[in-house]
Amino acid sequence: MIKNFWLACAHQVYGAGKCERIHGHNYKVTFCIEGPRLDEKHMLIDYRIVKQAITKKYDHHLLNDFPEFNPELGGFSPTTERVAEVFFSEIERLCMEQINKPTVQWVEVQETEEATVRYERVHT
């Protein structure tokens, strides 16, 4: 299953020239979930669960205000790469809570027309 949704966030990327100033993006988030079994609703995961979890927390917020995106609070600067990684982890957690235990394969975050990042966990 591949789904996408949009959310609007602001951020500052430290050490990145003009991107050090607060600015915002309309991020397109696309994710792929796979699994051998469907749940009781005949889905891998209810797409609305994923969308709601991420938009409820991050939509229309300054990402730097969250510990995961603030180096002073133990996190990392909110680059698109880190945004994709954090969203992957959140979707992975949601999958683990499902009775059928689907798995997230990858998450893409499109920041601009020219910049998209894909995060996937490499298994060694």
C-alpha positions in Angstrom: 0.0 0.0 0.0 1.3 3.4 -0.9 -0.4 6.5 0.4 0.4 10.2 0.7 -0.9 13.3 2.5 0.2 16.9 3.0 1.1 18.9 6.0 2.5 22.4 6.5 5.4 23.0 8.9 8.0 25.6 9.6 11.6 25.0 10.5 15.1 26.4 10.8 18.0 24.3 9.5 21.2 25.3 11.4 24.3 25.7 9.3 22.4 25.9 6.0 22.7 29.5 4.9 19.4 31.3 4.3 17.6 28.2 5.6 18.8 29.1 9.1 15.9 31.6 9.1 12.5 30.3 10.0 10.6 29.3 6.9 7.9 26.9 6.0 7.0 24.1 3.5 4.0 22.2 2.4 5.4 18.8 2.8 4.1 15.9 0.8 4.5 12.7 2.8 4.3 9.4 1.0 4.7 6.0 2.7 4.7 2.4 1.7 3.4 -0.3 4.0 3.5 -4.1 3.3 2.4 -7.2 5.1 1.2 -10.8 4.6 -2.1 -10.3 6.4 -4.9 -7.8 6.4 -6.6 -6.5 9.6 -10.3 -7.0 10.6 -11.3 -4.2 8.3 -9.4 -5.9 5.4 -6.7 -3.3 5.3 -3.0 -3.4 6.0 -3.5 -0.3 8.2 -6.1 2.3 8.2 -4.5 5.2 6.4 -6.3 7.7 8.6 -4.4 6.5 11.6 -1.1 7.4 10.0 -2.2 10.7 8.7 -3.9 11.8 11.9 -0.9 10.8 14.1 1.6 12.9 12.1 -0.6 15.8 11.2 -2.0 16.1 14.7 1.5 16.5 16.2 3.3 18.4 13.5 0.9 20.2 11.1 1.2 24.0 11.3 4.0 23.9 13.9 7.6 24.9 14.1 9.5 21.6 13.9 12.4 23.0 16.0 10.0 23.2 19.0 9.9 19.4 19.2 12.8 17.6 21.1 13.4 15.3 18.2 14.2 18.3 16.0 16.1 20.4 18.5 19.8 19.8 19.0 19.7 21.6 22.3 17.1 19.0 23.5 19.0 16.0 22.3 17.5 15.9 18.8 18.7 16.8 15.3 18.3 19.9 13.1 15.1 19.4 11.1 16.5 18.7 7.7 14.3 16.9 5.3 16.4 13.7 5.9 15.6 13.9 9.6 12.0 14.7 9.0 11.7 11.5 6.9 13.5 9.4 9.5 11.2 10.7 12.3 8.1 10.1 10.3 9.3 6.6 9.4 9.8 5.8 13.1 6.3 7.1 14.0 4.7 5.0 11.2 6.7 2.0 12.3 5.4 2.4 15.8 1.8 2.6 14.6 2.3 -0.6 12.5 3.6 -2.4 15.5 0.4 -1.6 17.4 -1.7 -3.2 14.7 -3.0 -6.8 15.2 -1.7 -7.9 11.8 1.8 -6.2 12.3 2.4 -4.7 8.8 5.8 -3.1 8.1 6.7 0.3 6.8 9.0 -0.1 3.9 9.9 3.5 3.2 8.8 7.1 3.8 9.3 10.0 1.3 9.1 13.6 2.3 8.9 16.1 -0.6 10.0 19.5 0.7 10.0 21.4 -2.6 9.5 20.6 -6.3 13.2 19.9 -6.5 13.8 18.1 -3.2 12.4 14.8 -2.0 14.0 12.5 0.5 13.3 8.8 0.9 14.1 7.1 4.2 14.2 3.3 4.5 15.8 1.1 7.1 18.7 -1.0 5.7 18.7 -4.4 7.2 22.1 -6.0 7.6 
